[in-house]
Amino acid sequence: MQNRRQNSTSKLQDQTDAKSEINDLARREIPPPQPIDNELWSIKIICHKTGLSRASVYKYIELGLFPRQRHLGPGRVAWRSSEVKNWIETRR
């Protein structure tokens, strides 16, 4: 009988410890999530954001002066916004 009480008490203590640990974790300050900049921009957006013409964008790519586009499918390409933003920043 006494062994059963010890087991019950032990289980109750384990549950209390687990709840306490969960509460401690919940009280910790969690930093806000960092935004992930993985938008894809079309040539139209690229031209608007950079002020370049479509022909200039492709000429810069050919010369290795502009980020390469990603092929999304037949006749469809896009650029990672983060790469283009970095390119714009380096030009200032």
VMD Tcl script that builds the backbone (N, CA, C; Angstrom):
set m [mol new atoms 276]
animate dup $m
set s [atomselect $m all]
$s set {name element resname resid chain x y z} {
  {N N MET 1 A 0.825 -1.191 0.000}
  {CA C MET 1 A 0.000 0.000 0.000}
  {C C MET 1 A 0.867 1.251 0.000}
  {N N GLN 2 A 1.895 1.191 0.829}
  {CA C GLN 2 A 2.758 2.360 0.937}
  {C C GLN 2 A 3.505 2.586 -0.386}
  {N N ASN 3 A 3.826 1.507 -1.072}
  {CA C ASN 3 A 4.508 1.602 -2.354}
  {C C ASN 3 A 3.633 2.312 -3.387}
  {N N ARG 4 A 2.316 2.039 -3.374}
  {CA C ARG 4 A 1.383 2.699 -4.292}
  {C C ARG 4 A 1.319 4.191 -4.012}
  {N N ARG 5 A 1.307 4.559 -2.721}
  {CA C ARG 5 A 1.271 5.981 -2.360}
  {C C ARG 5 A 2.526 6.686 -2.865}
  {N N GLN 6 A 3.658 6.022 -2.721}
  {CA C GLN 6 A 4.906 6.632 -3.181}
  {C C GLN 6 A 4.880 6.819 -4.696}
  {N N ASN 7 A 4.342 5.821 -5.412}
  {CA C ASN 7 A 4.226 5.935 -6.867}
  {C C ASN 7 A 3.296 7.079 -7.246}
  {N N SER 8 A 2.162 7.192 -6.562}
  {CA C SER 8 A 1.208 8.274 -6.832}
  {C C SER 8 A 1.836 9.621 -6.538}
  {N N THR 9 A 2.530 9.701 -5.406}
  {CA C THR 9 A 3.188 10.954 -5.029}
  {C C THR 9 A 4.275 11.301 -6.036}
  {N N SER 10 A 5.006 10.296 -6.474}
  {CA C SER 10 A 6.076 10.513 -7.445}
  {C C SER 10 A 5.511 11.002 -8.778}
  {N N LYS 11 A 4.409 10.400 -9.228}
  {CA C LYS 11 A 3.772 10.816 -10.480}
  {C C LYS 11 A 3.253 12.244 -10.370}
  {N N LEU 12 A 2.646 12.561 -9.229}
  {CA C LEU 12 A 2.122 13.905 -9.006}
  {C C LEU 12 A 3.259 14.924 -9.021}
  {N N GLN 13 A 4.381 14.580 -8.396}
  {CA C GLN 13 A 5.534 15.483 -8.373}
  {C C GLN 13 A 6.086 15.682 -9.787}
  {N N ASP 14 A 6.149 14.596 -10.576}
  {CA C ASP 14 A 6.628 14.693 -11.959}
  {C C ASP 14 A 5.727 15.605 -12.784}
  {N N GLN 15 A 4.410 15.474 -12.606}
  {CA C GLN 15 A 3.466 16.321 -13.335}
  {C C GLN 15 A 3.622 17.783 -12.927}
  {N N THR 16 A 3.797 18.022 -11.635}
  {CA C THR 16 A 3.978 19.389 -11.135}
  {C C THR 16 A 5.259 19.990 -11.688}
  {N N ASP 17 A 6.330 19.193 -11.698}
  {CA C ASP 17 A 7.602 19.664 -12.249}
  {C C ASP 17 A 7.466 20.001 -13.734}
  {N N ALA 18 A 6.760 19.156 -14.474}
  {CA C ALA 18 A 6.577 19.383 -15.909}
  {C C ALA 18 A 5.777 20.660 -16.157}
  {N N LYS 19 A 4.717 20.877 -15.373}
  {CA C LYS 19 A 3.908 22.093 -15.522}
  {C C LYS 19 A 4.728 23.323 -15.182}
  {N N SER 20 A 5.543 23.221 -14.158}
  {CA C SER 20 A 6.395 24.336 -13.761}
  {C C SER 20 A 7.391 24.673 -14.868}
  {N N GLU 21 A 7.945 23.646 -15.479}
  {CA C GLU 21 A 8.903 23.856 -16.567}
  {C C GLU 21 A 8.227 24.512 -17.771}
  {N N ILE 22 A 7.023 24.078 -18.079}
  {CA C ILE 22 A 6.263 24.672 -19.186}
  {C C ILE 22 A 5.964 26.136 -18.896}
  {N N ASN 23 A 5.555 26.431 -17.674}
  {CA C ASN 23 A 5.272 27.818 -17.297}
  {C C ASN 23 A 6.528 28.681 -17.385}
  {N N ASP 24 A 7.666 28.139 -16.959}
  {CA C ASP 24 A 8.926 28.885 -17.063}
  {C C ASP 24 A 9.255 29.199 -18.518}
  {N N LEU 25 A 9.058 28.221 -19.391}
  {CA C LEU 25 A 9.319 28.435 -20.811}
  {C C LEU 25 A 8.370 29.478 -21.394}
  {N N ALA 26 A 7.120 29.442 -20.976}
  {CA C ALA 26 A 6.124 30.391 -21.482}
  {C C ALA 26 A 6.424 31.813 -21.035}
  {N N ARG 27 A 7.038 31.968 -19.874}
  {CA C ARG 27 A 7.328 33.305 -19.344}
  {C C ARG 27 A 8.548 33.950 -19.997}
  {N N ARG 28 A 9.403 33.147 -20.582}
  {CA C ARG 28 A 10.607 33.695 -21.207}
  {C C ARG 28 A 10.220 34.608 -22.363}
  {N N GLU 29 A 11.006 35.655 -22.516}
  {CA C GLU 29 A 10.731 36.582 -23.607}
  {C C GLU 29 A 11.237 35.979 -24.907}
  {N N ILE 30 A 10.355 35.887 -25.864}
  {CA C ILE 30 A 10.701 35.323 -27.157}
  {C C ILE 30 A 10.946 36.479 -28.121}
  {N N PRO 31 A 12.092 36.506 -28.779}
  {CA C PRO 31 A 12.353 37.601 -29.714}
  {C C PRO 31 A 11.396 37.533 -30.901}
  {N N PRO 32 A 11.050 38.685 -31.460}
  {CA C PRO 32 A 10.138 38.672 -32.605}
  {C C PRO 32 A 10.796 37.983 -33.796}
  {N N PRO 33 A 10.009 37.335 -34.618}
  {CA C PRO 33 A 10.590 36.656 -35.773}
  {C C PRO 33 A 11.169 37.662 -36.762}
  {N N GLN 34 A 12.246 37.278 -37.399}
  {CA C GLN 34 A 12.866 38.128 -38.407}
  {C C GLN 34 A 12.146 37.906 -39.735}
  {N N PRO 35 A 11.869 38.992 -40.450}
  {CA C PRO 35 A 11.176 38.822 -41.729}
  {C C PRO 35 A 12.068 38.099 -42.739}
  {N N ILE 36 A 11.463 37.292 -43.531}
  {CA C ILE 36 A 12.179 36.593 -44.587}
  {C C ILE 36 A 11.838 37.292 -45.892}
  {N N ASP 37 A 12.853 37.816 -46.533}
  {CA C ASP 37 A 12.634 38.567 -47.758}
  {C C ASP 37 A 12.877 37.647 -48.940}
  {N N ASN 38 A 11.849 36.937 -49.334}
  {CA C ASN 38 A 12.011 36.016 -50.454}
  {C C ASN 38 A 10.949 36.246 -51.521}
  {N N GLU 39 A 10.533 37.513 -51.669}
  {CA C GLU 39 A 9.593 37.831 -52.733}
  {C C GLU 39 A 10.280 37.635 -54.076}
  {N N LEU 40 A 9.488 37.344 -55.073}
  {CA C LEU 40 A 10.000 37.267 -56.436}
  {C C LEU 40 A 9.424 38.441 -57.216}
  {N N TRP 41 A 10.302 39.168 -57.907}
  {CA C TRP 41 A 9.890 40.351 -58.665}
  {C C TRP 41 A 9.966 40.066 -60.157}
  {N N SER 42 A 8.954 40.527 -60.878}
  {CA C SER 42 A 8.929 40.414 -62.335}
  {C C SER 42 A 9.787 41.512 -62.950}
  {N N ILE 43 A 10.004 41.431 -64.252}
  {CA C ILE 43 A 10.786 42.454 -64.949}
  {C C ILE 43 A 10.102 43.816 -64.832}
  {N N LYS 44 A 8.797 43.823 -64.810}
  {CA C LYS 44 A 8.049 45.080 -64.679}
  {C C LYS 44 A 8.368 45.762 -63.343}
  {N N ILE 45 A 8.389 44.990 -62.274}
  {CA C ILE 45 A 8.710 45.534 -60.948}
  {C C ILE 45 A 10.174 45.955 -60.898}
  {N N ILE 46 A 11.054 45.146 -61.502}
  {CA C ILE 46 A 12.485 45.474 -61.535}
  {C C ILE 46 A 12.691 46.831 -62.195}
  {N N CYS 47 A 12.049 47.036 -63.335}
  {CA C CYS 47 A 12.189 48.311 -64.050}
  {C C CYS 47 A 11.676 49.466 -63.204}
  {N N HIS 48 A 10.569 49.258 -62.529}
  {CA C HIS 48 A 9.998 50.308 -61.680}
  {C C HIS 48 A 10.924 50.628 -60.503}
  {N N LYS 49 A 11.428 49.603 -59.837}
  {CA C LYS 49 A 12.262 49.800 -58.642}
  {C C LYS 49 A 13.640 50.377 -58.968}
  {N N THR 50 A 14.199 49.996 -60.120}
  {CA C THR 50 A 15.560 50.423 -60.451}
  {C C THR 50 A 15.612 51.655 -61.347}
  {N N GLY 51 A 14.531 51.911 -62.055}
  {CA C GLY 51 A 14.541 53.015 -63.015}
  {C C GLY 51 A 15.225 52.640 -64.324}
  {N N LEU 52 A 15.551 51.361 -64.484}
  {CA C LEU 52 A 16.191 50.882 -65.709}
  {C C LEU 52 A 15.141 50.405 -66.700}
  {N N SER 53 A 15.512 50.448 -67.978}
  {CA C SER 53 A 14.632 49.870 -68.989}
  {C C SER 53 A 14.825 48.352 -68.989}
  {N N ARG 54 A 13.897 47.673 -69.616}
  {CA C ARG 54 A 13.989 46.218 -69.734}
  {C C ARG 54 A 15.293 45.824 -70.442}
  {N N ALA 55 A 15.607 46.524 -71.516}
  {CA C ALA 55 A 16.827 46.227 -72.280}
  {C C ALA 55 A 18.074 46.438 -71.421}
  {N N SER 56 A 18.078 47.494 -70.611}
  {CA C SER 56 A 19.236 47.769 -69.749}
  {C C SER 56 A 19.418 46.679 -68.703}
  {N N VAL 57 A 18.325 46.207 -68.131}
  {CA C VAL 57 A 18.401 45.134 -67.128}
  {C C VAL 57 A 19.075 43.914 -67.745}
  {N N TYR 58 A 18.615 43.504 -68.924}
  {CA C TYR 58 A 19.182 42.316 -69.560}
  {C C TYR 58 A 20.623 42.545 -70.024}
  {N N LYS 59 A 20.951 43.764 -70.420}
  {CA C LYS 59 A 22.334 44.085 -70.795}
  {C C LYS 59 A 23.242 43.992 -69.568}
  {N N TYR 60 A 22.778 44.520 -68.433}
  {CA C TYR 60 A 23.549 44.441 -67.182}
  {C C TYR 60 A 23.751 42.986 -66.758}
  {N N ILE 61 A 22.732 42.167 -66.944}
  {CA C ILE 61 A 22.860 40.737 -66.611}
  {C C ILE 61 A 23.935 40.102 -67.493}
  {N N GLU 62 A 23.883 40.417 -68.784}
  {CA C GLU 62 A 24.853 39.879 -69.743}
  {C C GLU 62 A 26.282 40.271 -69.369}
  {N N LEU 63 A 26.439 41.478 -68.837}
  {CA C LEU 63 A 27.760 41.969 -68.438}
  {C C LEU 63 A 28.162 41.522 -67.028}
  {N N GLY 64 A 27.256 40.836 -66.338}
  {CA C GLY 64 A 27.529 40.374 -64.976}
  {C C GLY 64 A 27.393 41.475 -63.936}
  {N N LEU 65 A 26.644 42.519 -64.269}
  {CA C LEU 65 A 26.492 43.667 -63.371}
  {C C LEU 65 A 25.152 43.694 -62.639}
  {N N PHE 66 A 24.314 42.710 -62.874}
  {CA C PHE 66 A 22.987 42.677 -62.253}
  {C C PHE 66 A 22.687 41.239 -61.842}
  {N N PRO 67 A 21.934 41.052 -60.759}
  {CA C PRO 67 A 21.602 39.680 -60.326}
  {C C PRO 67 A 20.885 38.892 -61.424}
  {N N ARG 68 A 21.186 37.631 -61.496}
  {CA C ARG 68 A 20.551 36.757 -62.482}
  {C C ARG 68 A 19.109 36.455 -62.101}
  {N N GLN 69 A 18.313 36.284 -63.120}
  {CA C GLN 69 A 16.909 35.942 -62.910}
  {C C GLN 69 A 16.764 34.449 -62.624}
  {N N ARG 70 A 15.634 34.084 -62.058}
  {CA C ARG 70 A 15.286 32.682 -61.787}
  {C C ARG 70 A 14.226 32.266 -62.805}
  {N N HIS 71 A 14.407 31.118 -63.388}
  {CA C HIS 71 A 13.431 30.618 -64.353}
  {C C HIS 71 A 12.314 29.901 -63.600}
  {N N LEU 72 A 11.102 30.387 -63.777}
  {CA C LEU 72 A 9.953 29.830 -63.064}
  {C C LEU 72 A 9.180 28.837 -63.916}
  {N N GLY 73 A 9.326 28.938 -65.198}
  {CA C GLY 73 A 8.604 28.070 -66.115}
  {C C GLY 73 A 8.790 28.590 -67.523}
  {N N PRO 74 A 8.110 27.997 -68.476}
  {CA C PRO 74 A 8.249 28.455 -69.859}
  {C C PRO 74 A 7.871 29.935 -70.002}
  {N N GLY 75 A 8.825 30.730 -70.425}
  {CA C GLY 75 A 8.571 32.146 -70.660}
  {C C GLY 75 A 8.340 32.975 -69.410}
  {N N ARG 76 A 8.708 32.445 -68.252}
  {CA C ARG 76 A 8.452 33.166 -66.995}
  {C C ARG 76 A 9.721 33.196 -66.154}
  {N N VAL 77 A 10.190 34.422 -65.842}
  {CA C VAL 77 A 11.361 34.592 -64.986}
  {C C VAL 77 A 11.044 35.609 -63.900}
  {N N ALA 78 A 11.843 35.574 -62.844}
  {CA C ALA 78 A 11.677 36.533 -61.747}
  {C C ALA 78 A 13.014 36.666 -61.031}
  {N N TRP 79 A 13.116 37.706 -60.222}
  {CA C TRP 79 A 14.324 37.975 -59.447}
  {C C TRP 79 A 13.976 37.949 -57.975}
  {N N ARG 80 A 14.913 37.508 -57.153}
  {CA C ARG 80 A 14.729 37.588 -55.705}
  {C C ARG 80 A 14.832 39.053 -55.306}
  {N N SER 81 A 13.833 39.519 -54.587}
  {CA C SER 81 A 13.804 40.933 -54.201}
  {C C SER 81 A 15.017 41.306 -53.357}
  {N N SER 82 A 15.466 40.395 -52.504}
  {CA C SER 82 A 16.613 40.700 -51.643}
  {C C SER 82 A 17.873 40.958 -52.465}
  {N N GLU 83 A 18.074 40.205 -53.536}
  {CA C GLU 83 A 19.249 40.397 -54.384}
  {C C GLU 83 A 19.188 41.738 -55.105}
  {N N VAL 84 A 17.998 42.096 -55.580}
  {CA C VAL 84 A 17.845 43.369 -56.292}
  {C C VAL 84 A 17.992 44.535 -55.318}
  {N N LYS 85 A 17.427 44.398 -54.121}
  {CA C LYS 85 A 17.569 45.461 -53.114}
  {C C LYS 85 A 19.039 45.676 -52.764}
  {N N ASN 86 A 19.785 44.590 -52.620}
  {CA C ASN 86 A 21.227 44.703 -52.348}
  {C C ASN 86 A 21.939 45.402 -53.499}
  {N N TRP 87 A 21.575 45.056 -54.724}
  {CA C TRP 87 A 22.172 45.696 -55.895}
  {C C TRP 87 A 21.879 47.197 -55.889}
  {N N ILE 88 A 20.642 47.567 -55.590}
  {CA C ILE 88 A 20.262 48.985 -55.534}
  {C C ILE 88 A 21.083 49.708 -54.470}
  {N N GLU 89 A 21.240 49.090 -53.299}
  {CA C GLU 89 A 22.004 49.706 -52.202}
  {C C GLU 89 A 23.468 49.932 -52.583}
  {N N THR 90 A 24.051 49.005 -53.314}
  {CA C THR 90 A 25.460 49.154 -53.696}
  {C C THR 90 A 25.649 50.249 -54.740}
  {N N ARG 91 A 24.599 50.614 -55.429}
  {CA C ARG 91 A 24.681 51.653 -56.462}
  {C C ARG 91 A 24.564 53.057 -55.883}
  {N N ARG 92 A 24.163 53.176 -54.638}
  {CA C ARG 92 A 23.973 54.508 -54.036}
  {C C ARG 92 A 25.267 55.101 -53.607}
}
mol reanalyze $m
mol bondsrecalc $m
mol representation Tube
mol addrep $m
